[in-house]
Amino acid sequence: MTMPFKLRDIDETQQPLLDHLVELRGRLVRCVIALALAFVVCLYFASDIFSILVWPLAGAFPEGQGRLIFTKLYEAFFVEIKVALFAAFFVSFPIIANQLWAFVAPGLYAKEKRAFLPFLVATPILFTLGASLAYFLVMPVAFKWFLTFEGTAGGLEQEALPAMGDYLDLVMRFILAFGISFLLPILLLLLARAGIVTRAQLAGARRYIIVAAFVVAAILTPPDPLTQIMLAIPLLVLFEGSLMLMWFGERRAAREKAAEDAAEKQEQAAALESPKPDAPAE
């Protein structure tokens, strides 16, 4: 009875795998070191960073009337830890992305690298656009609307006293929800490039996409209709923009294919018209 494989064949395949694991470990260590160093720096400036995050709420209150409270003795300390870790991830993201790309890139063909690199560059740009929309537009409008519920109820005064931890969680939720949602074009274009979906299929499912946009907005944002609408509308705009990019990509691919076909026909015609060499004399 013969064995289906030899032991030395397994040994020969172990070394490349171990090399990849060693390289992966080294790059993960670099990512952790970059994140840790960024965390130390951001922790020193945690109060200043939190002051920047508080700006949308401070602008929603009448001047001199807004305040933040903490109901647990350790809450303010852990808020600074969360702020430092949150900021450290964004500061160290270029290094982390570079390490991941350096690990993946050697296994890609040159054509695949050229196809994937624009998505890698567009990811932080689109995320920053979404986070900026949340910070500069959505949060100030939403917080002013939330504060309109101050007043009296049953003869009792209603006053907004947001806690530091709750406010930070809300701000992080806004930034992450809008930032990740703005990555929708990258997801759709990657799916289209992989052949999983087509532009015609997405366009045919437009009515379902509209419903899905509002469902996603309801899940990612606080339970109020204002912020849900302010997230659902950009999602629909990004969806239509993705369809437009796919259309331009199809037109470009069709032009390149037509140019290749025309060049091939010209080569064939030139080959037919070229004089044949005289047959050698016997």
C-alpha positions as CSV (number, residue, x, y, z in Angstrom):
1,M,0.0,0.0,0.0
2,T,1.5,3.3,-1.1
3,M,1.1,6.5,0.9
4,P,-0.7,9.3,-1.0
5,F,2.0,11.8,-0.1
6,K,5.5,11.7,1.3
7,L,6.6,13.3,4.5
8,R,9.3,15.3,2.8
9,D,6.7,17.0,0.6
10,I,5.0,18.4,3.7
11,D,8.4,19.5,5.1
12,E,9.1,21.3,1.9
13,T,5.8,23.2,2.0
14,Q,6.2,24.2,5.7
15,Q,9.1,26.6,5.2
16,P,7.3,29.1,2.9
17,L,4.3,29.1,5.3
18,L,6.5,29.7,8.3
19,D,8.2,32.5,6.4
20,H,4.8,34.2,5.8
21,L,3.8,33.7,9.4
22,V,7.0,35.2,10.6
23,E,6.6,38.2,8.3
24,L,3.0,38.6,9.3
25,R,4.0,38.6,13.0
26,G,6.7,41.2,12.4
27,R,4.3,43.5,10.6
28,L,1.6,43.1,13.3
29,V,4.3,43.9,15.9
30,R,5.1,47.1,14.0
31,C,1.4,48.0,13.8
32,V,1.0,47.5,17.6
33,I,4.1,49.6,18.3
34,A,2.8,52.4,16.1
35,L,-0.6,52.3,17.8
36,A,1.1,52.2,21.2
37,L,3.3,55.2,20.5
38,A,0.4,57.1,19.0
39,F,-1.7,56.3,22.1
40,V,1.0,57.7,24.4
41,V,1.2,60.9,22.5
42,C,-2.6,61.2,22.2
43,L,-3.0,60.5,25.9
44,Y,-0.9,63.6,26.7
45,F,-3.2,65.7,24.5
46,A,-6.4,63.8,25.4
47,S,-8.0,66.9,27.1
48,D,-7.3,69.0,24.0
49,I,-8.7,66.3,21.7
50,F,-11.8,66.0,23.8
51,S,-12.3,69.7,23.7
52,I,-12.3,69.5,19.9
53,L,-14.9,66.7,20.1
54,V,-17.0,68.8,22.5
55,W,-17.2,71.7,20.0
56,P,-20.5,70.7,18.3
57,L,-22.2,70.4,21.7
58,A,-20.8,73.6,23.0
59,G,-22.1,75.4,19.9
60,A,-25.6,73.9,20.4
61,F,-26.0,75.4,23.9
62,P,-26.6,79.1,24.5
63,E,-23.3,80.8,25.2
64,G,-22.1,80.1,28.7
65,Q,-24.9,77.7,29.6
66,G,-23.7,74.3,28.4
67,R,-21.9,71.8,30.7
68,L,-20.8,68.2,30.9
69,I,-21.0,66.1,34.0
70,F,-19.6,62.8,35.1
71,T,-21.6,60.6,37.4
72,K,-18.9,58.1,38.3
73,L,-15.6,59.1,39.9
74,Y,-13.5,57.3,37.3
75,E,-15.6,58.3,34.3
76,A,-13.5,61.3,33.4
77,F,-10.3,59.3,33.5
78,F,-11.7,56.5,31.2
79,V,-13.1,59.1,28.8
80,E,-9.5,60.4,28.3
81,I,-8.3,56.8,27.8
82,K,-11.1,56.3,25.1
83,V,-10.3,59.6,23.4
84,A,-6.6,58.7,23.3
85,L,-7.2,55.3,21.9
86,F,-9.7,56.6,19.3
87,A,-7.3,59.3,18.2
88,A,-4.4,57.0,18.2
89,F,-6.0,54.6,15.7
90,F,-6.5,57.5,13.2
91,V,-3.0,58.8,13.7
92,S,-1.4,55.4,13.2
93,F,-3.7,54.2,10.4
94,P,-1.3,55.2,7.6
95,I,1.4,53.0,9.2
96,I,-1.0,50.2,9.7
97,A,-2.3,50.4,6.2
98,N,1.2,50.5,4.8
99,Q,2.2,47.4,6.7
100,L,-0.8,45.5,5.5
101,W,-0.2,46.6,1.9
102,A,3.4,45.6,2.2
103,F,2.3,42.1,3.3
104,V,-0.3,41.6,0.7
105,A,1.3,43.4,-2.3
106,P,4.0,40.7,-3.1
107,G,1.3,38.2,-3.8
108,L,-0.5,40.3,-6.3
109,Y,0.2,40.7,-10.0
110,A,1.2,44.2,-11.3
111,K,-2.3,44.5,-12.9
112,E,-4.0,43.6,-9.6
113,K,-1.8,46.1,-7.8
114,R,-2.8,48.9,-10.2
115,A,-6.5,47.9,-9.8
116,F,-6.4,47.7,-6.0
117,L,-4.2,50.7,-5.2
118,P,-6.8,53.4,-6.0
119,F,-9.2,51.8,-3.6
120,L,-6.5,51.8,-0.8
121,V,-5.9,55.6,-1.4
122,A,-9.6,56.4,-1.6
123,T,-10.5,54.6,1.6
124,P,-9.1,57.2,4.1
125,I,-10.3,60.1,1.9
126,L,-13.9,58.9,1.8
127,F,-13.8,58.1,5.5
128,T,-12.5,61.5,6.3
129,L,-15.3,63.1,4.2
130,G,-17.9,61.1,6.0
131,A,-16.5,62.0,9.4
132,S,-16.2,65.6,8.5
133,L,-19.9,65.7,7.4
134,A,-20.9,64.2,10.8
135,Y,-18.7,66.6,12.7
136,F,-19.3,69.9,10.9
137,L,-23.0,69.5,9.8
138,V,-24.9,66.6,11.3
139,M,-23.8,66.8,14.9
140,P,-24.4,70.6,15.4
141,V,-27.8,70.3,13.8
142,A,-28.7,67.2,15.7
143,F,-27.6,68.5,19.1
144,K,-29.5,71.8,18.6
145,W,-32.6,69.7,17.8
146,F,-32.1,67.5,20.9
147,L,-31.8,70.6,23.1
148,T,-35.2,71.9,21.9
149,F,-36.7,69.3,24.3
150,E,-35.6,71.3,27.3
151,G,-38.4,73.0,29.1
152,T,-41.0,72.0,31.6
153,A,-43.1,68.9,31.9
154,G,-45.8,68.6,34.5
155,G,-44.5,71.7,36.3
156,L,-40.9,70.2,36.5
157,E,-37.9,71.7,34.7
158,Q,-36.3,69.6,32.0
159,E,-32.6,70.3,31.6
160,A,-30.0,68.6,29.4
161,L,-27.1,67.4,31.5
162,P,-25.1,65.1,29.2
163,A,-22.5,62.9,30.8
164,M,-19.0,62.8,29.5
165,G,-19.0,59.1,28.7
166,D,-22.4,59.1,27.0
167,Y,-21.4,62.1,24.9
168,L,-18.1,60.5,23.8
169,D,-19.9,57.3,22.8
170,L,-22.5,59.3,20.8
171,V,-19.7,61.3,19.0
172,M,-17.8,58.1,18.2
173,R,-21.0,56.5,16.9
174,F,-21.6,59.5,14.6
175,I,-18.1,59.6,13.3
176,L,-17.8,55.9,12.7
177,A,-21.3,55.6,11.2
178,F,-20.8,58.4,8.6
179,G,-17.2,57.5,8.0
180,I,-17.9,53.8,7.3
181,S,-21.0,54.6,5.3
182,F,-19.0,56.8,2.9
183,L,-17.0,53.6,2.0
184,L,-20.0,52.3,0.1
185,P,-18.7,53.2,-3.3
186,I,-15.5,51.3,-2.6
187,L,-17.5,48.2,-1.6
188,L,-19.8,48.3,-4.6
189,L,-16.9,48.9,-7.1
190,L,-14.9,46.0,-5.6
191,L,-17.9,43.8,-5.9
192,A,-18.4,44.8,-9.5
193,R,-14.8,44.3,-10.3
194,A,-14.9,40.9,-8.8
195,G,-17.9,40.0,-11.0
196,I,-20.3,39.5,-8.0
197,V,-22.7,42.2,-9.0
198,T,-23.2,44.3,-12.1
199,R,-24.4,47.8,-12.7
200,A,-27.6,46.6,-14.2
201,Q,-28.3,44.4,-11.2
202,L,-27.8,47.3,-8.8
203,A,-29.9,49.7,-10.9
204,G,-32.7,47.1,-11.0
205,A,-32.6,46.8,-7.2
206,R,-32.7,50.5,-6.6
207,R,-36.1,50.4,-4.7
208,Y,-34.6,47.8,-2.3
209,I,-31.4,49.9,-1.9
210,I,-33.5,52.9,-0.8
211,V,-35.2,50.9,1.9
212,A,-31.9,49.3,2.9
213,A,-30.3,52.8,3.2
214,F,-32.9,53.9,5.7
215,V,-32.7,50.6,7.6
216,V,-28.9,51.0,7.9
217,A,-29.2,54.6,8.9
218,A,-31.7,53.6,11.6
219,I,-29.3,51.0,13.0
220,L,-26.1,53.1,12.9
221,T,-27.5,56.4,14.2
222,P,-29.3,57.4,17.4
223,P,-33.0,56.6,17.3
224,D,-34.2,59.9,16.0
225,P,-35.6,60.6,12.5
226,L,-33.4,63.7,11.8
227,T,-30.0,62.0,11.9
228,Q,-31.4,58.9,10.2
229,I,-32.5,61.0,7.2
230,M,-29.2,62.9,7.2
231,L,-27.3,59.6,6.9
232,A,-29.7,57.9,4.5
233,I,-29.6,60.7,1.9
234,P,-25.8,60.6,1.6
235,L,-26.0,56.9,1.3
236,L,-28.4,57.1,-1.6
237,V,-26.2,59.8,-3.3
238,L,-23.1,57.6,-2.9
239,F,-25.1,54.7,-4.4
240,E,-26.0,56.7,-7.5
241,G,-22.5,58.0,-7.7
242,S,-21.2,54.4,-7.7
243,L,-23.5,53.5,-10.5
244,M,-22.2,56.5,-12.5
245,L,-18.6,55.4,-11.9
246,M,-19.5,51.9,-13.0
247,W,-21.0,53.4,-16.2
248,F,-17.9,55.4,-16.9
249,G,-15.8,52.2,-16.3
250,E,-17.9,50.2,-18.7
251,R,-17.6,52.9,-21.4
252,R,-13.8,53.0,-20.9
253,A,-13.5,49.3,-21.1
254,A,-15.6,49.2,-24.2
255,R,-13.4,51.9,-25.8
256,E,-10.2,50.0,-24.9
257,K,-11.7,46.8,-26.3
258,A,-12.7,48.5,-29.5
259,A,-9.2,50.0,-29.8
260,E,-7.6,46.6,-29.3
261,D,-9.9,45.0,-31.9
262,A,-9.1,47.8,-34.4
263,A,-5.4,47.4,-33.8
264,E,-5.7,43.6,-34.2
265,K,-7.6,44.0,-37.5
266,Q,-5.0,46.5,-38.8
267,E,-2.2,44.0,-38.0
268,Q,-4.1,41.2,-39.8
269,A,-4.7,43.4,-42.8
270,A,-1.1,44.5,-42.9
271,A,0.0,40.9,-42.7
272,L,-2.2,40.0,-45.7
273,E,-1.1,42.9,-47.8
274,S,2.7,42.4,-47.1
275,P,4.4,40.7,-50.1
276,K,5.2,37.1,-49.6
277,P,8.9,36.1,-49.9
278,D,9.8,34.4,-53.2
279,A,10.0,30.6,-53.0
280,P,13.6,29.3,-53.1
281,A,14.8,28.0,-56.4
282,E,15.2,24.2,-56.8
